[in-house]
Amino acid sequence: MAATQPTPPFGRMLTAMVTPFKADGTLDLDGAQSLARHLVDAGNDGLVISGTTGESPTTTDEEKDRLLRAVIEAVGDRAVVVAGVGTNDTAHTISSAKQAEAAGARGLLVVSPYYSRPPQAGLIEHFTRVADSTELPVMLYDIPVRTGVPIHTETLLRLAEHPRIVAVKDAKEDIEGASWVLARSDLVYYCGTDMVNLPWLAIGAVGFVSVVSHVATAQLVEMLEAWDAGDVASARTIHRSLLPLYTGMFRTQGVILAKAALRLLGLPGGPVRSPLVDATEDQVTALKADLAAGGVHI
């Protein structure tokens, strides 16, 4: 059994940052820099760029590179900037990983290849080849609801043997499987589903890769600090206070309502790109109530 976990390689409080666009749908680099600084000032010690919430399926390689460089320039060494590079093509993912390394990323988020639904042996080959392609540490992204294929427990244990595969962003919500991986390896777990942030701390996760943190970083940091101090009651109270946000910001796709919330707060975000669509008037009305119930003042 693994006795201890390594130091969190990417920080503890990470926002899966939206990609701001201008009204005409083009990349808003000034807005991205402003938002990145805001999130770090709020308490994030890490940012994930071009993940799912960053609308990575609809941004080009060139846009991803420009965005990553702009965010790194904006926050410097105040936060660990992790680049989402995962695609459903191993060669393309390797190319994206090398591009991110050249741009100055400090880590890679690599999602399971989607749509292809590879067998577990294919996942091992894919992740290993990507990890071999750069010197950057890798966070695996396990989200079968989007990819169609979970990363099985034994597969995670095999991948943990790679010196650069160091962490998992878990959105599979398999407590039993994650507990076994944590007990039998040094892989670091980050909760990737906001609603279960606190339960994941209880089984050994070191932090969060969050969407709700666009509007509630301070509360999430406070929950982490309460947990670290052994104040479970306070951590539970904070968790419950965040329930309206956890539920409200995922009434539809998280990025849609994250961008709607940012607009309500006067922060950069802009529209989403097709095939996504912006929040409806009714959705925005509900979101306002959710934000107020969760302690976010507009």
Secondary structure, DSSP 4 states (H G I P E B T S, - for coil): ---SPPPPTT-SEEEE----B-TTSSB-HHHHHHHHHHHHHHT-SEEEESSTTTTGGGS-HHHHHHHHHHHHHHHGGGSEEEEE---S-HHHHHHHHHHHHHHT-SEEEEEPPTTT---HHHHHHHHHHHHHHSSS-EEEEE-HHHHS----HHHHHHHTTSTTEEEEEE-S--HHHHHHHHHHS--EEEE-SGGGHHHHHHHT--EEEESTHHHHHHHHHHHHHHHHTT-HHHHHHHHHHTHHHHHHTTSS-HHHHHHHHHHHTT-S--PPPTTS-PPPHHHHHHHHHHHHHTT---
